[in-house]
């Protein structure tokens, strides 16, 4: 994930925080009501010095005990009302702000589900997790406290100074003198704190990633005895975060010291000047008491500026981090993908290479002719799965880099099973990932029964196409729930049929049968068991198109034989692409396509390719790939 702290510091914190408005708007009346209540409570606090002035200049000066008790009752009532108003403010904001946090978290999760796979390949999971937890908690706290009290304290300071100037304008000017240096200090603090706050939040994301990876990879860590190296890596990140947090603390301590010291000096100066005026008879003792009490009441609103600015800056960076994810464009869903995604427009007839003609009789290699193939056109009319001039380059690839897949022309007839064979890194898994549109094509198109997948809505496409990946991923749910994820609306009968096809009858022997909790990533099961459940998930919905990425790699020989026998019955009723590395898997297919360096280099039956293609023979049987034979395949 690219980090650009310099870019973030140039942004306005206010502009960043204003992006929260769509989420806050539904609860704006509650927030405004809470702010009004808090302002009333704060202003009531400023009435206390006025009561003290009345008491000192009245009952105390007249030695009237009854008046003193009455003044004390007034003070008590003011304190009780102030406390009740602050309690009401808390009640007004608690529920709606919890709803704002929940809606933002739900929006983030929903958005993550719609982002391209390439995005998830680039971003560490810990960074995304920290944005959905720590950052959103900061935003809720900001909306609940700093946002309100920035307004409340500003209003309190303005009202307080009006009261001060009404009592004695000369002393009011003494207290107002620190305003300019305080604004300069706050501006410098805000600029420096924004950088450190962003760095700390990014480091929290890095630390979360390490913890998550260590927990998920605990078997590897234990198996290789890498506890020490992982602990050292965690400690190093922890030290970096600790140093950053200490830097934040130093900045906050500095601003707090200055914001506290400067007003205290002003209050001290006002006390000396006011005492002199009382001694000269120019000012009553009650007025001086009220003036100083008001000044002291304004200490917290002034001193809290640093604290509120710090939380506001952290919230601004949290908002930026949140919208860094939310601003990423979601996957194009329907025909927009054809017209707006680069290089994904329908391939024109002259752009399709006839050298990969696959609808005709199986061929061990490209024909190399430029004549149109009528058989191929007829097969295309009958439907099936077709790759037409497909090219693919990963979105983050360097400009001008060689595509992962180049000019793929391949047609799989309806009801046919095509095995995809190739050396490691030849692009087999990438090619299969293009069928359900996990990635968008760079050029060309893929059709299902003649319909461009780029023009299909994704839900419909993924109802037609079912996938079993090489690395089976299971979720923290029951066995039945994991399998039924493969088909919405599938019932008990479909579930049991899919388990039978995948030879996954072991589930009935689990402690709670189909209701057994699999656990995180299914690690409580063996690799073969996870793979069989993933295969059951792929076939439970009886898909029209099936993409299997080496689905039998983790099975023992006996289980593999049983699964193959059941899978053959499924493949009779679907159009399938099977990534294969072993001859036993290849035998499931009607034809085989050899993928070499991102291109289809040969197509034919297993026996034809085994006899006529040295590279294929080498992949399947380990035969020596001599230069002469290698040249014959090109």
Secondary structure, 3 states (H helix, E strand, C coil): CCCCHHHHHCCCHHHHHHHHHHHHHHHHHHHHHHHHHHHHHHHHHHHHHHHHHHHHHHHHCCCCHHHHHHHHHHHHHHHHHHHHHHHHHHHHHHHHHHHHHHHHHHHHHHHHHHCCHHHHHHCCHHHHHHHHHHHHHHHHHHHHHHHHHHHHHHHHHHHHHHHHHHHCHHHHHHHHCCHHHHHHHHHHHHHHHHHHHHHHHHHHHHHHHHHHHHHHCHHHHHHHCCHHHHHHHHHHHHHHHHHHHHHHHHHHHHHHHHHHHHHHHHHHHHHHHHHHHHHHCCCCHHHHHHHHHHHHHHHHHHHHHHHHHHHHHHHHHHHHHHHHHHCCCCCCCCCHHHHHCCCCCCCCHHHCCHHHCCCCCCCCCCCCCCCCCHHHHHHHHHCCEEEEEEEECCCCCCCCCCCCEEEEEEEECCCCEEEEEECCCCCHHHHHHHHCCCCCCCEEEEEECCEEHHHCCHHHHHHHEEEECCCCCCCCCEHHHHHHCCCCCCCHHHHHHHHHHCCCHHHHHCCCHHHCECCHHHCCCCHHHHHHHHHHHHHCCCCCEEEEECCCCCCCHHHHHHHHHHHHHHHCCCEEEEECCCHHHHCCCCEEEEEECCEEEEEECHHHHHHHCHHHHHHHHCCCCCHHHHHHCC
